[in-house]
Amino acid sequence: MTPGSNLPLTAARVAVDVTAPVRLDVSGLLLTADGKVRSDDDFVFYNQPHGPGVTHTAAAGGGGDTITVDTAAVPAGIEKVVVTASLDAAGATFAGTEPTGTVRDADSGSVLASFTPPRLGAETALVVVELYRRNGVWKVRAVGQGYADGLAGIATDFGVSVEEPAAPAAVPAPATPQAPPAPPAAAPADQWGPPTGAPAPIAPPQAAAPPAPPAPGAGRINLDKGRVSLQKNQTVSLVKNGQPLLTSVKMGLGWEPAYRGKSIDLDASVIAYGPDRKKVDNCFFGKLSILNGAIQHSGDNLTGDGAGDDEVITVHLGGLPPEVTGLVFTVNSFSGQKFSEVAKAYCRLTDARTGEELVRFDLTGSEKRTGVMMAKLIRQFSGEWEMTAMGEFVDSRTVRGMIKPAAQAL
């Protein structure tokens, strides 16, 4: 299998073996529709080897562990089981190590699929594969998402309570010995950006301190309070009332000439990427529909004149294929005019059905360059999408020149 690919399962009981040249700790998490565990009981690992429909088995001789899933016994409220792996040796990373997940029929032993995540580096833990329920049918998807803070980063991302241990005596502790240990602050991971922080083992749940408010230009928020105005580098989770936004949205991009009476021809585009940061396709004025109509472009605006959005890109989030995990929205000056000649450049995300504006980003600064990455949408493993304001300028008059810098910005 390749990253993002999926296959239907032909067996009701499947075993996922995760092996590598080094010792791994393998775990399974049972997730609901919101991408979280119901409680810490849904986290199955070496210290808690049994969960509803899911079991953990340590391999003999220090080999890879196995997560066995009896799909008929998985509770109805569970939509997926993710299988994770973390390195057993302290400080070790997956650089130079290629773990392989092998999916077998648990009864006959026959191999159904296998997956080796490519190009691993500083990761110390990763989601290898996920087994998920779709229209009553169970499937397996190759994932390969890496985390830099070990098993604790994965657990935190999926709602398991973790506790950071006190520092060893030989290492200066960051707080006084009498201070209670604080839970690690790990940012939700996207498809490429692993959280950072020190590894922490799983511990019984404890009350967490309320999160600090995000600093200007940083942090993640949701849509519960209505329209969100983003600053550069700020992220909003496209979740409202606890439910991911899985409908159709429109990304409107607009601009005005900085000098009265002077037209400016800018082109809005979107580039779709897979989890390996490779381009899947791009949509622009010369290619108005991609991915079987899941993304559509309104057409070219040659002047930027008039009120409202100059060009609109419609994205049917629910229709995007699983291999598309990131979208980067760009604007280019095909005629070669610099963005210092552009005023009031912005992008805004609206509900395609109701027209309600959800998120807006006004580009307050400009540079003497011909391309800008306005925003990106990243699909989370829990199912929801996140939008991040970018406002990063490059020298490129066409979307073709944006493909590499946009991939690097994911």
ZAMARGU-4260 file (C-alpha; in steps of 0.2 Angstrom, whole numbers, plus 5000, padded with zeros to 4 digits):
<rodrens>
0) 5000/5000/5000 | 5005/5018/4998 | 5001/5033/5009 | 4983/5037/5009 | 4977/5021/4999
5) 4964/5010/5006 | 4957/4993/5004 | 4941/4984/5009 | 4944/4970/5023 | 4939/4953/5017
10) 4940/4946/5035 | 4930/4949/5050 | 4945/4947/5062 | 4961/4955/5057 | 4978/4956/5065
15) 4990/4970/5062 | 5008/4966/5065 | 5020/4980/5066 | 5039/4975/5064 | 5055/4984/5062
20) 5074/4980/5065 | 5072/4988/5082 | 5060/4985/5097 | 5043/4994/5095 | 5029/4997/5106
25) 5013/4995/5097 | 4996/5001/5102 | 4978/5002/5096 | 4965/5016/5099 | 4947/5015/5097
30) 4940/5032/5090 | 4922/5039/5088 | 4916/5050/5074 | 4925/5065/5082 | 4942/5056/5081
35) 4944/5054/5100 | 4943/5039/5112 | 4928/5038/5123 | 4939/5035/5139 | 4956/5029/5142
40) 4949/5011/5141 | 4949/5013/5122 | 4968/5014/5123 | 4975/4996/5120 | 4993/4994/5123
45) 5006/4983/5133 | 5000/4989/5150 | 4981/4987/5145 | 4980/4973/5132 | 4961/4971/5130
50) 4948/4983/5124 | 4931/4981/5116 | 4934/4971/5101 | 4953/4975/5101 | 4968/4966/5109
55) 4986/4968/5110 | 4999/4954/5109 | 5017/4955/5112 | 5028/4945/5100 | 5039/4932/5107
60) 5058/4935/5106 | 5056/4954/5106 | 5049/4955/5088 | 5034/4966/5083 | 5018/4967/5093
65) 5001/4963/5086 | 4984/4972/5087 | 4970/4961/5083 | 4953/4968/5079 | 4937/4958/5079
70) 4926/4970/5068 | 4910/4961/5074 | 4914/4965/5092 | 4919/4983/5090 | 4905/4994/5098
75) 4893/5003/5086 | 4899/5020/5091 | 4917/5017/5086 | 4921/5022/5068 | 4940/5018/5067
80) 4954/5009/5076 | 4971/5017/5073 | 4987/5006/5075 | 5002/5016/5081 | 5020/5012/5084
85) 5033/5020/5095 | 5052/5017/5098 | 5056/5008/5114 | 5074/5015/5115 | 5075/5033/5124
90) 5080/5046/5111 | 5079/5035/5096 | 5070/5041/5080 | 5064/5032/5065 | 5077/5039/5054
95) 5085/5024/5045 | 5072/5013/5052 | 5057/5006/5041 | 5043/4999/5051 | 5031/4988/5042
100) 5013/4985/5046 | 5006/4969/5039 | 4987/4966/5040 | 4982/4948/5041 | 4967/4937/5042
105) 4968/4933/5061 | 4960/4916/5058 | 4969/4909/5042 | 4985/4920/5044 | 4984/4925/5025
110) 4991/4942/5022 | 4978/4955/5016 | 4989/4971/5015 | 5006/4978/5020 | 5013/4996/5022
115) 5030/5003/5025 | 5029/5022/5029 | 5041/5031/5017 | 5054/5045/5021 | 5054/5044/5040
120) 5066/5056/5050 | 5065/5064/5067 | 5048/5055/5072 | 5048/5045/5087 | 5031/5038/5085
125) 5018/5036/5071 | 5001/5030/5066 | 5004/5016/5054 | 4987/5011/5048 | 4969/5014/5052
130) 4954/5001/5051 | 4938/5011/5048 | 4920/5008/5045 | 4912/5016/5030 | 4894/5012/5025
135) 4894/4996/5035 | 4910/4990/5027 | 4927/4989/5036 | 4942/4995/5027 | 4961/4998/5030
140) 4970/5014/5026 | 4989/5017/5025 | 4993/5032/5035 | 5011/5034/5041 | 5009/5050/5051
145) 5024/5054/5062 | 5025/5062/5079 | 5041/5070/5087 | 5035/5067/5105 | 5033/5048/5106
150) 5017/5039/5111 | 5012/5053/5122 | 5009/5064/5107 | 4998/5051/5099 | 4988/5048/5115
155) 4986/5067/5118 | 4980/5070/5100 | 4967/5056/5102 | 4960/5062/5119 | 4969/5050/5130
160) 4975/5057/5147 | 4994/5058/5149 | 5005/5064/5163 | 5023/5069/5162 | 5034/5061/5175
165) 5046/5070/5186 | 5064/5073/5179 | 5077/5060/5184 | 5089/5065/5198 | 5103/5067/5186
170) 5094/5080/5176 | 5089/5097/5182 | 5070/5098/5184 | 5062/5113/5176 | 5051/5116/5192
175) 5053/5114/5211 | 5052/5096/5217 | 5036/5100/5227 | 5027/5106/5211 | 5014/5094/5204
180) 5018/5087/5187 | 5009/5096/5173 | 5002/5087/5158 | 5012/5090/5142 | 5006/5103/5130
185) 5005/5095/5113 | 4998/5104/5098 | 4986/5094/5087 | 4995/5086/5073 | 4991/5089/5055
190) 4996/5077/5041 | 5014/5083/5041 | 5018/5094/5055 | 5022/5083/5070 | 5019/5090/5088
195) 5035/5093/5098 | 5039/5090/5116 | 5047/5077/5127 | 5041/5059/5127 | 5029/5055/5141
200) 5022/5038/5146 | 5004/5035/5148 | 4997/5037/5165 | 4979/5036/5173 | 4968/5051/5169
205) 4970/5067/5179 | 4962/5084/5179 | 4971/5096/5166 | 4974/5114/5169 | 4964/5126/5158
210) 4973/5130/5142 | 4981/5147/5140 | 4973/5159/5127 | 4982/5159/5111 | 4995/5172/5107
215) 4992/5184/5093 | 4995/5176/5076 | 4996/5158/5084 | 4985/5145/5091 | 4969/5135/5086
220) 4951/5140/5088 | 4935/5133/5081 | 4919/5140/5073 | 4908/5139/5089 | 4907/5158/5091
225) 4904/5162/5073 | 4915/5170/5060 | 4933/5170/5063 | 4946/5183/5057 | 4963/5176/5056
230) 4980/5184/5058 | 4995/5177/5049 | 5000/5160/5054 | 4984/5157/5065 | 4974/5142/5063
235) 4955/5138/5065 | 4948/5121/5066 | 4933/5119/5054 | 4923/5112/5068 | 4906/5119/5075
240) 4897/5112/5090 | 4909/5098/5091 | 4905/5092/5073 | 4918/5093/5059 | 4913/5103/5044
245) 4911/5090/5030 | 4900/5100/5018 | 4905/5111/5003 | 4914/5127/5006 | 4920/5141/4995
250) 4937/5150/4996 | 4934/5167/4989 | 4950/5178/4985 | 4949/5196/4981 | 4960/5211/4978
255) 4960/5229/4972 | 4973/5239/4962 | 4983/5250/4974 | 4983/5264/4961 | 4966/5271/4955
260) 4962/5268/4937 | 4976/5254/4935 | 4970/5236/4932 | 4979/5221/4939 | 4977/5203/4933
265) 4979/5191/4947 | 4976/5172/4946 | 4969/5162/4961 | 4973/5143/4961 | 4973/5129/4973
270) 4986/5115/4974 | 4980/5098/4981 | 4994/5087/4990 | 4995/5070/4997 | 5003/5065/5014
275) 5020/5064/5006 | 5019/5082/5001 | 5018/5077/4983 | 5006/5086/4971 | 4990/5077/4967
280) 4983/5090/4956 | 4980/5109/4954 | 4965/5119/4950 | 4967/5136/4941 | 4959/5147/4927
285) 4966/5135/4914 | 4959/5119/4923 | 4943/5124/4931 | 4938/5107/4938 | 4949/5093/4946
290) 4947/5077/4956 | 4930/5072/4948 | 4923/5089/4952 | 4927/5089/4970 | 4936/5106/4967
295) 4930/5119/4955 | 4936/5136/4949 | 4925/5151/4945 | 4936/5157/4930 | 4948/5171/4927
300) 4946/5189/4933 | 4957/5200/4922 | 4956/5216/4932 | 4951/5214/4950 | 4938/5228/4948
305) 4922/5227/4957 | 4916/5223/4975 | 4916/5205/4982 | 4927/5190/4978 | 4937/5191/4962
310) 4939/5173/4960 | 4931/5158/4969 | 4936/5140/4972 | 4923/5128/4978 | 4929/5113/4988
315) 4917/5099/4991 | 4926/5092/5007 | 4916/5076/5008 | 4920/5072/4990 | 4939/5074/4991
320) 4948/5057/4989 | 4957/5050/5004 | 4974/5053/4996 | 4971/5072/4997 | 4977/5078/5014
325) 4981/5096/5011 | 4976/5111/5000 | 4986/5127/4997 | 4977/5142/4990 | 4988/5154/4980
330) 4987/5170/4970 | 4999/5175/4956 | 5002/5190/4946 | 5003/5183/4928 | 5007/5200/4920
335) 5022/5202/4932 | 5015/5216/4943 | 5021/5215/4961 | 5010/5213/4976 | 5016/5230/4982
340) 5004/5237/4968 | 4989/5227/4976 | 4977/5233/4989 | 4965/5224/5000 | 4970/5207/4996
345) 4960/5194/5006 | 4953/5176/5006 | 4938/5171/5015 | 4930/5154/5017 | 4911/5153/5016
350) 4898/5139/5018 | 4894/5135/4999 | 4876/5131/5004 | 4871/5145/5015 | 4884/5158/5010
355) 4888/5161/5028 | 4906/5168/5030 | 4916/5156/5041 | 4934/5162/5041 | 4942/5178/5034
360) 4960/5183/5032 | 4965/5200/5026 | 4983/5202/5020 | 4989/5218/5028 | 5007/5218/5022
365) 5014/5216/5004 | 5030/5213/4996 | 5038/5216/4979 | 5035/5199/4973 | 5023/5190/4961
370) 5016/5176/4971 | 5008/5173/4988 | 5002/5158/4997 | 4986/5164/5006 | 4980/5150/5016
375) 4981/5131/5018 | 4968/5118/5023 | 4975/5102/5031 | 4965/5086/5034 | 4967/5079/5052
380) 4967/5061/5056 | 4952/5064/5067 | 4942/5069/5051 | 4941/5088/5053 | 4950/5101/5042
385) 4960/5115/5049 | 4963/5132/5040 | 4979/5142/5043 | 4982/5159/5036 | 4999/5160/5027
390) 5002/5176/5018 | 5019/5170/5012 | 5026/5178/4996 | 5037/5170/4983 | 5043/5175/4966
395) 5032/5166/4954 | 5020/5172/4940 | 5010/5155/4938 | 5004/5141/4949 | 5017/5130/4942
400) 5030/5139/4952 | 5021/5138/4968 | 5020/5119/4969 | 5037/5117/4977 | 5036/5131/4990
405) 5019/5127/4995 | 5024/5109/4998 | 5038/5115/5009 | 5025/5126/5019 | 5013/5112/5023
</rodrens>
